[in-house]
Amino acid sequence: MIEDDTIKLLRECDAGIRMGIDSLEEMLKFTRNRDMSECMYRTLEISRDLEKETTELLKKYHDDGKNPNPIAKGMSWMKTNVKVAVDDSDHTIADLVTEGCNMGIKSLQKYLNEFKAANDKAKHIAQNLIDSEDHLIQDMRAYL
């Protein structure tokens, strides 16, 4: 049970990390404010570090991880590009980033609650992701 929950939690973290990295990279294409970009780059670096850690742990369990849902990824890309086409202000970018982080936090917390038997390392990764996204939300408030 512990191993099962650990792998499941790590898979969900992996998918969330990949989705977050893709989304931040997309948002950075539109961001003009240097301070705002720096906040996003800091979170991107944390996400990349957590991605490496997650991948290493998954390899120990002989698991390849999980890609983000392609439908969710496509819808996110479309929503971003439509909203930015209408209004490419920093306000719009901050709003999209905040919304994405909120969805990520909600999902990760759900998986932490669902996979209670996961080991401490997997839980630590999930919590670090939550903390990182929460910190980015706080940083984005200045641009809303």
Beta strands, then each sheet from edge to edge (+ up, - down):
end
